[in-house]
Amino acid sequence: MFLIGAVAGSWLAVKTNGHPTPGPLGCCPQCYFSALRQAALYALIPAICRVRFGASEILTSLMLVYVADLFLDYLVRGPWRDPAGYNFPTHCGRSTPSPPWPILVEGGRLHLGAIIAARGRGCRRLVLLGRTIKGFEIRVVGAAPRAARFGGFNSNQLILLTFAISGALAGLAGIIEVAGPIGHLQPSFHLVTASPRSSSPSSGG
């Protein structure tokens, strides 16, 4: 989901060379919205496999990481390859939304997106999981599935919702990271990995 968000969010910037497109939103919001949407849809694949076939969401999520990694590698070595890049697998031009996230520490990689990610994680935990009925249902399904069934909770619906939200947030993190110190898509981008547990509904507890 992290890689898919980075690719999907970079696609519009790739087509416009990082410049805003005509319209009230401009390039930046559209890039981030694309990352949210496509990563959420990608995250629904292991969720549907879990709900429909009972497949392990951890295994399917891990396998989809390799699919996304190969897809990214194909793009930077194929259609999006820089013809003036001295045969290095990277994209031509700047593939990030404009303007990029500013660096907070000179000479480092910490940028403003890290603060936004931290605040988003806190809001999700405090507001969604701690202050809403839907968050309570998610925590019950993750901590006590049998109790959730006796309580009449729709566990399948909650699994789909949780995966979609988690995937969208991971995709947003991907495009924010690309828009920060990296500045363009490259194969080594996959070195930033996420814990499989973050994709599970049980992580809400």
Buried (B, 14 or more C-beta within 10 A) or exposed (E): BBBBBBBBBBBBBBEBEBEBBEEEEBBBEBBBBBBBBBBBBBBBBBBBBBBEEEEEBBEBBEEBBEEBBEEBBBBBBEEBBBEEEEEEBBBBBBBBBBEBBEBBEEEEEEBBBBEBBEEBEEEBEEEBBEEEEEBBBBBBBBEEBEEBEEEEBEBBEBBBBBBBBBBBBBBBBBBBBBBBBBBBBBBEBBEEEBEBEBBBBBBBE
